[in-house]
Amino acid sequence: MTHPPSVGRAPHRAPEQPPAPAAAPVPPRPSARAAAIGRLRGAATTEPGRLQIIGAVLALLVLAFGAVTAFEISGRAASADDVVERSQPLSADAAGIYRSLADADAAAASGFLAGPQEPRAVHEQYVKDIEEASRLLVKAAANTDAGTTSGREITTLNEGLPRYAGLIERARAANRQGLPLGGAYLRYANQQMSGELLPAAERLYKAETGRLDGDHRSARARPWFSLAAGVLALAVLVWAQRRNYRRTNRVFNHGLVAATAAAMVLLLWLAVGHTVARSDLAEADSHGQRSMDVLNRARIDSLKARADENLTVVARGAVLTADGRNDKYETDYTAGMKALGEELAAAAKLADDTGDTTGGKPVSAASKAVTEWQERHRTARKTDDAGDYESALEQIIGQENSTGESFKKVDDALRDALAHEQDDFTRAARDGRGALGGLPVGAAALAVLGAVAAIVGINRRLSEFR
């Protein structure tokens, strides 16, 4: 029995499954910033949304105006306060140190010329000057950083002043004993004074005056950012009211009007207050500080000239100029008197600029006394050159008709002029500081009031859509 050959069968396959559909992509979640921008765009398409945005912008602008004004005016008020309470007093103290040192040197020379029995009044003046310089140095050191230029000059003065005083005491002791060494000690002390102490005092005065000028400029700087912020806030407030009028035909929105009034009051207060402060501070500078600067230099030059005049008689030609041709102290006296005349002329012009005859009178008196001083000095020099030392000495340090009497007239007149200018400065500077008083706090209060009023005005308009 035969069988048909077996036929191979294809293997059984499972029916193919259709491919699974791809998962739908998940859209990315919008960021918080994007969501906020989206909401803002959506709100901007409706009138209530636009009003909310306008209200927020108005409130922020008014608040920014107040904040910038408070910040800028606080800085200017602080600078004005420094002018009155700190930098100008320190500048005046530095000038006082300079004057006291120069006066002490002049008094020491005058006392030496009087002979072994130094006049009591002259010695007391010398002691008073040294004590005053020491007191002012302690005061300046307490209000100055040691690392600054002023601090270094104060250190130099504190170290050099005891050495100078020691040399003067040696000169005085030798003079009492009739020893010629006393004159050498006096000249050496004068060299230390003119070569170390007075230059340091002058640098200290310049540094403090420079700080005063910086405070002046800072206090008078115009508040441009505040003014710009105020103009911008007012412009946007006016635009918002105009927009409200065009859409509602209502002339006034009480809230927006109140916000505009607050911003306007603050802007006017800022402009007028700072303008008045600038004017008063400018007057304090031009009619007070500049005059005091010239008068301080004039008084110092008169004191130095007096010391040089006395030393001319003490040295009697022993100390010559660098070229060896002329008496050093007589040459220095001539240069000092020339500078004194120029400074008094400048002081007279500044006094005339103020229109204040009271301030000009002592300057005029000082100028006349300087002319008298120079005439008497020439007479004394002729007497000394003729060999009459005792008469020349009397013409220098005598009580009547002497150069010392003329010098005292100059010094007294300059002291009166300085007191007058100091009063003018203090009055004008305090007025300038007062013009800024209350403005920072007022700016903050008006800004908050204006912002609240703007929001209330916008909310009143929004209530019409509910």
C-alpha positions in Angstrom: 0.0 0.0 0.0 1.4 3.1 -1.1 1.0 6.6 0.6 1.1 9.9 -1.1 4.2 11.8 -0.4 3.8 14.2 2.5 3.6 17.8 1.5 5.3 20.4 3.7 3.0 22.8 5.4 3.7 26.4 6.1 4.1 27.1 9.8 1.1 28.7 11.5 1.5 32.4 12.1 -0.5 34.7 14.3 -2.3 37.5 12.5 -0.3 40.7 12.6 -1.5 43.3 15.1 -1.9 46.9 13.8 0.7 49.3 15.3 -0.3 51.1 18.5 -1.2 54.7 17.8 1.5 57.2 19.0 0.8 59.0 22.3 -0.4 62.6 21.8 2.3 65.1 22.8 1.7 66.8 26.1 1.8 70.6 25.6 4.4 72.3 27.9 3.1 73.9 31.0 3.3 77.7 30.7 5.6 79.3 33.2 4.3 81.6 35.8 5.7 84.6 34.0 4.1 83.6 30.7 0.8 83.0 32.5 0.9 86.4 34.0 1.7 88.0 30.7 -1.2 86.1 29.2 -3.6 87.3 31.9 -2.3 90.8 31.4 -2.9 90.6 27.7 -6.4 89.3 28.3 -7.2 92.0 30.7 -5.9 94.6 28.4 -8.5 93.7 25.8 -11.3 94.8 28.1 -12.0 98.2 29.6 -12.1 97.1 33.2 -8.7 95.4 32.7 -7.3 98.5 31.1 -8.5 100.6 34.0 -6.9 98.3 36.5 -3.6 98.5 34.7 -3.8 102.3 34.5 -4.6 102.5 38.2 -1.6 100.4 39.1 0.7 102.5 36.8 -0.6 105.7 38.3 -0.1 104.5 41.9 3.4 103.3 41.1 4.5 106.5 39.4 3.2 108.7 42.2 4.9 106.5 44.8 8.1 106.5 42.8 8.0 110.3 42.6 7.7 110.5 46.4 10.4 107.9 47.1 12.9 109.5 44.7 12.2 113.0 46.1 12.5 111.8 49.7 15.8 110.1 48.9 17.4 112.9 47.0 16.3 115.7 49.3 17.4 113.7 52.4 20.9 113.6 50.9 20.9 117.4 50.2 19.5 118.1 53.6 22.2 116.0 55.2 24.8 117.9 53.2 23.3 121.3 54.3 23.3 120.1 57.9 27.0 119.1 57.5 27.8 122.6 56.2 26.2 124.2 59.3 27.2 121.8 62.0 30.4 120.0 60.8 32.4 121.1 57.8 32.2 124.9 58.3 33.0 124.7 62.1 36.0 122.4 61.3 37.2 124.9 58.6 36.8 127.7 61.1 38.8 125.7 63.8 41.5 125.0 61.2 41.8 128.7 60.5 41.8 129.3 64.3 44.7 126.9 64.7 46.6 128.7 61.9 46.0 132.1 63.4 46.8 131.0 67.0 50.2 129.6 65.9 51.1 132.7 63.9 50.0 134.9 66.8 52.0 132.9 69.2 55.1 133.3 67.1 54.6 137.0 66.8 54.0 137.3 70.6 57.2 135.3 71.3 59.3 137.6 69.2 57.7 140.7 70.8 58.4 139.4 74.2 62.0 138.6 73.4 62.5 142.1 72.0 61.2 143.7 75.3 64.3 142.4 77.0 64.9 140.1 80.1 61.7 141.3 81.8 59.1 140.2 79.3 55.8 142.2 79.6 53.2 140.2 81.4 50.5 140.9 78.8 52.7 139.7 76.0 53.6 136.5 77.8 50.0 135.8 78.6 49.0 136.3 75.0 51.7 133.8 73.9 50.4 131.2 76.5 46.8 131.9 75.5 47.7 131.3 71.8 49.5 128.0 72.5 46.6 126.8 74.7 44.0 127.8 72.1 46.0 125.9 69.3 46.2 122.8 71.5 42.5 122.9 72.4 41.5 123.3 68.7 43.8 120.4 67.7 42.2 118.1 70.3 38.8 119.1 69.0 39.8 118.6 65.4 41.3 115.2 66.1 38.1 114.1 67.8 36.1 114.9 64.6 38.6 113.7 62.0 39.7 110.2 60.8 43.4 109.7 61.5 43.9 108.2 58.0 42.8 111.3 56.1 44.9 114.2 55.0 43.5 116.3 57.8 44.3 113.6 60.3 47.9 113.4 59.2 48.3 117.2 59.4 46.8 117.2 62.9 49.4 114.5 63.9 52.2 116.7 62.5 51.0 119.7 64.5 50.6 117.7 67.7 54.1 116.4 67.4 55.7 119.7 66.4 54.0 122.1 68.8 55.7 120.9 72.0 59.1 121.1 70.3 58.4 124.7 69.3 57.2 125.6 72.8 60.4 124.0 74.2 62.6 126.1 71.9 60.8 129.3 72.9 61.3 128.5 76.6 65.0 128.0 76.0 65.1 131.3 74.2 63.3 133.0 77.0 65.6 131.5 79.6 68.7 132.5 77.8 67.3 136.0 77.3 66.7 136.4 81.0 70.4 135.6 81.6 71.5 138.0 78.9 73.0 135.3 76.8 73.1 135.8 73.0 72.2 132.2 72.5 68.6 133.2 73.1 68.4 134.9 69.8 69.6 131.8 68.0 66.9 129.7 69.8 64.3 132.2 68.9 65.3 132.1 65.2 65.4 128.3 65.2 61.9 128.2 66.8 60.7 130.6 64.1 62.2 128.4 61.4 60.3 125.4 62.8 57.1 127.5 62.9 57.4 128.9 59.4 58.8 125.7 57.9 56.8 123.0 59.6 53.9 124.1 61.8 52.4 126.9 59.7 52.6 124.9 56.4 50.9 122.0 58.1 48.2 124.3 59.5 47.7 125.8 56.1 47.3 122.3 54.5 44.8 121.4 57.3 42.9 124.6 56.5 42.8 123.8 52.8 41.7 120.2 53.4 38.8 121.3 55.7 37.8 124.1 53.3 37.8 121.6 50.5 35.5 119.4 52.4 33.2 122.4 53.1 33.1 123.2 49.4 32.2 119.6 48.6 29.3 119.7 51.1 28.2 123.0 49.6 28.1 121.5 46.1 26.3 118.4 47.3 23.6 120.4 49.1 23.1 122.7 46.1 23.0 120.0 43.4 19.7 120.0 41.6 17.4 117.0 42.2 17.0 116.2 38.5 15.7 112.7 39.0 13.0 113.9 41.4 11.9 116.7 39.0 11.8 114.2 36.1 9.7 111.7 38.1 7.3 114.5 39.1 6.8 115.7 35.6 6.3 112.2 34.3 3.7 111.4 37.1 1.8 114.6 36.4 1.8 113.9 32.6 0.4 110.4 33.1 -2.2 111.7 35.6 -3.4 114.3 33.1 -3.5 111.8 30.3 -5.6 109.4 32.5 -8.1 112.2 33.3 -8.3 113.2 29.6 -8.9 109.5 28.7 -11.6 109.3 31.4 -13.3 112.4 30.0 -13.3 111.2 26.4 -14.9 107.8 27.4 -17.4 109.1 30.0 -17.9 112.7 29.1 -17.3 113.5 32.8 -15.1 116.4 33.4 -13.7 115.4 36.8 -12.8 112.2 38.6 -12.4 113.2 42.2 -9.8 110.6 43.0 -7.6 111.4 40.0 -8.0 115.1 40.7 -6.8 114.6 44.3 -3.9 112.5 43.0 -2.9 115.3 40.5 -3.2 117.9 43.2 -1.0 115.9 45.6 1.7 115.4 42.8 1.5 119.1 41.9 1.9 120.3 45.5 4.9 118.0 45.9 6.5 119.1 42.6 6.0 122.8 43.5 7.3 122.3 47.1 10.3 120.5 45.6 11.1 123.2 43.0 10.5 126.2 45.3 12.1 124.7 48.4 15.3 123.6 46.7 15.6 126.8 44.8 15.3 128.8 48.0 17.9 126.5 49.7 20.3 126.9 46.7 20.0 130.6 46.9 20.6 130.8 50.7 23.5 128.4 50.5 25.0 130.3 47.5 24.8 133.5 49.6 26.4 131.7 52.5 29.2 130.7 50.2 29.8 133.8 48.3 29.1 136.4 50.9 30.2 134.4 54.0 32.7 131.7 53.4 34.6 133.4 50.5 34.9 136.5 52.6 36.0 134.6 55.6 38.6 132.7 53.6 40.1 136.0 52.4 39.9 137.6 55.8 41.5 134.5 57.5 44.4 134.7 55.1 44.7 138.4 55.6 44.9 138.0 59.3 47.4 135.2 59.1 49.6 137.3 56.8 49.4 140.2 59.2 50.6 138.0 62.0 53.4 136.5 60.0 54.5 140.0 58.9 54.5 141.1 62.5 56.7 138.2 63.5 59.1 138.9 60.6 59.2 142.6 61.6 60.2 141.7 65.2 62.8 139.1 64.0 64.3 141.7 61.7 65.3 143.6 64.9 66.3 140.5 66.7 68.5 139.0 64.0 69.9 142.5 62.8 71.0 141.1 59.4 72.3 137.8 60.7 69.9 135.8 58.5 70.0 136.5 54.8 68.0 135.5 51.8 69.1 132.5 49.6 71.1 134.8 47.3 72.9 136.3 50.3 72.0 139.9 49.3 69.1 140.9 51.6 67.9 140.5 55.1 65.6 137.5 55.1 63.1 138.7 57.7 62.8 142.2 56.1 62.2 140.5 52.7 59.5 138.2 54.2 57.9 141.2 55.9 57.7 143.1 52.6 56.2 140.1 50.8 53.7 139.5 53.6 52.5 143.1 53.7 52.1 143.0 49.9 49.9 139.9 50.2 48.0 141.5 53.1 47.2 144.6 50.9 45.9 142.4 48.1 43.7 140.3 50.4 42.2 143.4 52.0 41.4 144.8 48.5 39.6 141.5 47.7 37.8 141.5 51.0 36.6 145.1 50.4 35.1 144.0 47.0 33.3 141.1 48.6 31.9 143.3 51.3 30.7 145.9 48.7 29.0 143.1 46.8 26.8 142.4 49.7 25.7 146.0 50.0 26.4 145.7 53.7 28.3 148.8 54.9 28.6 147.2 58.4 30.8 144.4 56.9 32.9 146.9 54.9 33.7 149.2 57.8 36.2 147.0 59.6 37.9 146.1 56.3 38.3 149.8 55.5 39.7 150.4 59.0 42.2 147.5 58.5 43.4 149.0 55.2 44.0 152.4 56.8 45.9 150.7 59.7 48.1 148.8 57.2 49.1 152.0 55.5 50.0 153.5 58.9 51.9 150.4 59.8 54.0 150.5 56.7 54.8 154.2 57.2 55.9 153.6 60.8 57.9 150.6 59.8 59.9 152.6 57.2 60.6 155.2 59.9 61.8 152.5 62.3 64.1 151.0 59.7 65.7 154.3 59.0 66.2 154.9 62.7 67.8 151.4 63.1 70.0 151.9 60.0 71.2 155.2 61.5 72.5 153.2 64.5 69.8 154.3 67.0 68.8 150.8 68.1 66.9 151.8 71.3 64.7 154.4 69.4 64.1 151.9 66.6 63.0 149.3 69.2 60.6 151.8 70.8 59.1 152.5 67.4 58.5 148.8 66.9 57.2 147.6 70.3 56.3 150.8 72.1 52.8 151.6 73.4 52.2 154.7 71.3 53.0 155.6 67.7 54.6 152.3 67.1 54.2 149.6 64.5 52.9 147.4 67.3 50.0 149.8 67.8 49.2 149.8 64.1 49.4 146.0 64.0 46.9 145.8 66.8 44.5 148.1 64.9 44.8 145.8 61.9 44.2 142.6 64.0 41.2 144.1 65.9 39.6 145.3 62.6 40.1 141.9 60.9 38.7 140.1 64.0 35.5 142.3 63.8 35.2 141.6 60.0 35.5 137.9 60.5 32.9 137.9 63.3 30.5 139.8 61.0 31.1 137.4 58.1 30.7 134.4 60.3 27.3 135.7 61.5 26.2 136.2 57.9 27.4 132.7 56.9 25.6 131.0 59.8 22.3 132.9 59.2 22.3 132.1 55.4 23.4 128.5 55.8 20.7 127.8 58.4 18.1 129.4 56.3 19.1 127.2 53.4 19.0 124.1 55.6 15.6 125.2 56.9 14.2 125.5 53.4 14.7 121.7 52.9 13.3 120.8 56.3 10.2 118.6 56.3 10.4 118.0 52.5 11.5 114.3 52.7 8.7 113.4 55.1 6.2 115.6 53.2 7.2 113.9 49.9 6.5 110.5 51.4 3.1 111.5 52.8 1.9 113.3 49.6 3.0 110.3 47.5 1.0 107.9 49.6 -2.0 110.2 49.5 -1.7 110.6 45.8 -1.4 106.9 45.2 -4.4 106.1 47.3 -6.4 108.8 45.6 -5.5 107.5 42.2 -6.6 103.9 43.1 -9.9 105.3 44.6 -10.6 107.2 41.4 -10.0 104.2 39.2 -12.1 102.0 41.5 -14.9 104.5 41.2 -14.8 104.1 37.5 -14.6 100.3 37.7 -17.7 100.1 39.9 -19.7 101.3 36.9 -19.0 98.0 35.2 -20.4 95.8 38.0 
